[in-house]
Amino acid sequence: MKFIVSSKKVGLTGPRKPCDEAIEEEITPLDYRMVSTLEEAKKKVWYKDWMEDGANHREENGMVVCEKKQKSKEWVMVLNTLEELLDIQNKYGEILIMDSSPYKEVNKELKILGDKKAS
């Protein structure tokens, strides 16, 4: 499973690599709107820009959604087993698993909260 990975530590000169295992990847943000059909969306003031800035427009879970054309660079890691997840926790300390901002490729975030140093 792929996770967006972040750390509670923030770099002064921009986003810094949150852990040794993280790789920077361009992923596709999803743009959800609080209308239930594409027909209803056509009546909204944001419709034209939403159509131009996105692709694969569709109805999903009672809302409309599209995949943004502009990719977002995020730090990600792939963990396939509970053992791999526990190894990360043992290496870096406390972690938090949460829903991430909506992306096509990733829907979970792993935040490293612990203060353990990587060895």
C-alpha positions as CSV (number, residue, x, y, z in Angstrom):
1,M,0.0,0.0,0.0
2,K,1.3,3.4,-0.9
3,F,1.3,6.2,1.7
4,I,2.0,9.9,1.6
5,V,4.7,10.3,4.3
6,S,5.4,13.3,6.4
7,S,7.1,14.3,9.6
8,K,6.3,16.7,12.3
9,K,9.7,18.3,11.7
10,V,9.5,21.1,9.1
11,G,12.5,22.2,7.1
12,L,13.3,25.9,7.0
13,T,14.0,25.9,3.3
14,G,11.1,23.9,2.1
15,P,9.7,20.4,2.3
16,R,12.5,18.0,3.5
17,K,12.6,14.3,3.1
18,P,10.7,12.9,6.1
19,C,12.6,9.6,6.3
20,D,15.2,7.5,4.5
21,E,12.5,5.3,2.8
22,A,10.5,8.2,1.3
23,I,10.7,8.9,-2.4
24,E,9.4,12.0,-4.1
25,E,6.7,11.3,-6.6
26,E,4.3,13.3,-8.7
27,I,0.7,12.3,-7.9
28,T,-2.7,13.4,-9.1
29,P,-4.9,15.5,-6.8
30,L,-8.6,14.8,-7.0
31,D,-11.0,17.8,-7.0
32,Y,-14.3,16.9,-5.4
33,R,-17.3,19.3,-5.6
34,M,-20.4,19.1,-3.4
35,V,-23.0,18.5,-6.1
36,S,-24.4,15.1,-6.9
37,T,-24.5,15.1,-10.7
38,L,-22.6,16.5,-13.7
39,E,-25.8,18.1,-14.9
40,E,-26.1,20.0,-11.6
41,A,-22.4,21.0,-11.8
42,K,-23.0,22.6,-15.2
43,K,-25.1,25.3,-13.4
44,K,-22.3,26.3,-11.1
45,V,-20.0,29.3,-11.5
46,W,-16.9,27.1,-11.1
47,Y,-17.9,24.5,-13.7
48,K,-15.9,25.9,-16.7
49,D,-12.6,26.2,-14.7
50,W,-13.2,22.8,-13.1
51,M,-13.7,21.2,-16.6
52,E,-10.6,22.9,-18.0
53,D,-8.3,22.1,-15.1
54,G,-9.3,18.5,-14.8
55,A,-9.7,15.2,-16.6
56,N,-11.9,12.1,-16.1
57,H,-14.9,14.1,-14.8
58,R,-17.4,11.8,-13.1
59,E,-20.0,11.3,-10.4
60,E,-18.7,9.4,-7.3
61,N,-20.1,8.8,-3.8
62,G,-22.8,11.5,-4.2
63,M,-20.4,14.2,-5.5
64,V,-18.7,15.1,-8.7
65,V,-14.9,14.6,-9.0
66,C,-12.1,15.1,-11.5
67,E,-8.4,14.4,-11.7
68,K,-6.4,17.6,-11.7
69,K,-4.1,18.0,-14.7
70,Q,-1.5,19.7,-12.5
71,K,0.4,17.0,-10.6
72,S,1.6,17.5,-7.0
73,K,5.0,16.4,-5.8
74,E,4.7,14.5,-2.5
75,W,6.9,12.2,-0.4
76,V,5.6,8.7,-0.6
77,M,6.5,5.2,0.6
78,V,5.2,1.7,-0.1
79,L,4.5,-0.6,2.8
80,N,3.1,-4.0,1.9
81,T,3.0,-5.8,5.2
82,L,2.3,-5.1,8.9
83,E,5.9,-6.1,9.6
84,E,7.1,-3.3,7.3
85,L,4.9,-0.8,9.1
86,L,6.2,-1.9,12.5
87,D,9.8,-1.7,11.2
88,I,9.1,2.0,10.4
89,Q,7.6,2.5,13.8
90,N,10.5,0.8,15.5
91,K,13.0,2.9,13.5
92,Y,11.4,6.4,13.8
93,G,9.1,6.1,16.9
94,E,5.5,7.0,17.1
95,I,3.6,7.2,13.9
96,L,0.1,8.3,12.9
97,I,-1.9,6.7,10.1
98,M,-4.7,8.9,8.7
99,D,-6.7,9.7,5.6
100,S,-4.8,12.0,3.2
101,S,-6.0,14.7,1.0
102,P,-7.6,13.0,-2.0
103,Y,-5.2,11.7,-4.6
104,K,-5.8,9.2,-7.5
105,E,-2.8,7.1,-6.4
106,V,-2.8,7.4,-2.6
107,N,-5.5,7.8,0.0
108,K,-3.6,7.3,3.3
109,E,-0.9,9.3,5.0
110,L,1.7,8.1,7.5
111,K,3.0,10.9,9.7
112,I,6.1,10.3,11.7
113,L,5.7,11.8,15.2
114,G,8.5,10.1,17.0
115,D,11.9,11.5,17.8
116,K,14.0,8.4,17.2
117,K,16.9,9.0,14.9
118,A,17.4,6.7,12.0
119,S,20.4,4.5,12.5
